[in-house]
């Protein structure tokens, strides 16, 4: 889907895009300038950690994400460490009291135990996922969608929860949308690479 129109038309979206351009974007000038986590090479690099740690950007991001999570019907939010951990905290802290979103994180490598008090399966920590619920997976930067697809697989195999969507801060537009479509999971982002490169 890309960026949903309710996000792109939100009055705070242009400011958010500007902050991401300023804090997260590097243009290496040639196609092989950066090696990404996926192993691919790219002219462009995005590091959204400084954006997540920026007070104004985090506040805007929380509002935009909550807008879309509400529309998807999510009751639980989380994703694969590391990027989804601060992102989940931003969403949870900016939700309104009556929504009561609950957050969790998925370790890349389970440590052999889940939450001792929550009865979560190994490697899934935070709020209890016992009894199921509708989940929205969060990701910071999406290239191929591999991290979120792994998170979806772990949720579906190890819990009674159902993933109703994936939202990323930024879609690099390098295949994730097709991968999520093939998996039957709706995918959106707050920004695309084209949005930032064109600023």
N, C-alpha and C positions, 0 to 999 in steps of 0.2 A: 504494500500500500504506500510506502514512503511516509511522508509527513501528513498527518490527518489535517483537514482544512480547519478544524477547530483549534488546532495548535498553530498552524501557519498564520491564521487570522487573529490570533490572540494579541492584544496590545503590547504584551511584554516580549513577544517572540523576537522582534528585530533587535532589541537590546541583548537578549540572550545569545543570539547568533553573533553579535558583535563581541561579546565577552569570550565566547568560544574561539572566535577568530584570533583574538588578542592573546589568550592564555594557552590554547591547546594546539594551534596549527603551525606546522613548519612546512615550507616548500623547499625541497632539496634541489630543484632546478633540473633534475634528470630522472628518468624512470626507475633507475636502480639505486637511488640515493639512500633509501632506508630499507632494512630488512624487517618485516613485520613478524608478530608472534606466529602467524600462520605459515611463515617461511617464504611468503611472497615478497617480491621487491616492489617498491613504490616511490614515486616522486614526492608523495605527500605523507606526512606523519601527524597523527592526532594523539595527544596525551590529555585526556579529560580529567586526570586526578587534580590538577590545579583548579579546574572549573568546579569540581565537587567540593573543594575546600575554600572556595570564594563565597563570602556571605551573600552577596546580592545574587550571584548566579545560582547558588544552592536554593535560595528562596524561590526564584522564578522556576527553576527546574522542578521543585517540589509541587508547585501549583500546576504546572503543565502535565506532569506525570499523574498527579491525582485526578486531573480532568479526564485523562484517557483510561486510567485504571477503573474509574467509576463507570465509564461508558462500556468497558469490557465486562463489567460485573465481577471483578476480582475482589476476593476477601483476604487473600494471602499474597505477599510479594516477597521476592528474593531471587537469588541466582547464585552462580558459581563465584567462589572467591577469585580474585581480590576485588575486581571492579564493582561487583554487585553489592558488596558489603556496605561501603559508604552511601551508595545510591539507595539502598533499602532504608538506611537510617534517615536519609533526607526525606524520603517519601513518608515514612512512619511519623516523623516529627512534624510534618506539615499537613497531615490529614486532619479533618475536623472530627470532633469527639464522637459524633453519632455514627461515623463510618467505621471506626475501630478496625482499621487495617492491621494485620499482624504480619510480622516479618520473620524470615529465616535465611540461612546461608547454607550453601552446599560446598563442602571441601572438595578440592580436586582429587585428593587421595584420602579416603576415609581412614580414621585413626583406629578403627576396630571397635568403636563404640558410638552410640548415638547420644541423645540427651538422656541422662540418667533419670531426670525428673519428667521429661516430656514424652518418653517412649518413642522418640524418633529413631529411624534406622541409622546405622553407622554413617557418619559423614554429613548428616543433615542436622543442623543445630539452630537454636532460636526457639520460636514459638512451636508448640506441639502441632503436628500435622495429623494426629490421630483423629479419625472420623472423617477425614477428607475435607474438601473445599475447592473452590475455584481459585486458581493460581495465575498470577501474571509474573513472568520471568523478566528480570531487569538485566540490562547489560550496558557497559559504558560505550565501547566502540565495537561495531559489528563489521566484520570483513566477509567471512564465509558463513558465519552463523554457528560454527563448530562448538563453541563454548556453551551457547544457549541450548543447542540440540542435545549436548551431553547432559545439561541440567534437566531438560525435559524428560529424557530417557530415565534418569535417576528418579525423578518424581513419579513418573508413570509406573516404573518397575517396583518401587519400594514403598509407595504410599497409596492411599485411596483418593488422592487429590487428582484434579483434572486441570491441565494447563489450558487456559482460555486465550492466552496471547503472550507475545514477547514485545517489550518496548526497549529500544536502545537510545542512548543520548544521540549517537551519530552513526549513520549507516554509510560505510565507505563505498557503497554501490558496486560491490565486487562479487555478487552471487548470493548473498544472504537471503534476499527476498525470494528467489527461486527455491532455495533450500527449505525455507519455512513453508512455502506453498506446497512443496512435495511432501512435507511432513504433516500437512493439514493444520498448521498452527498460524493464526493471524500474526502478522509482524508489522510494527510501526517504528518510526524513529522521530525524535524531536527535531533533528536536522539531518541533512544529507551532505556528503562530500561536496556536491555541486553548490549547495547553499553557501558553504564556507569558502571554497576556492574562488567563487565569483565575487566575494566582497572586496 
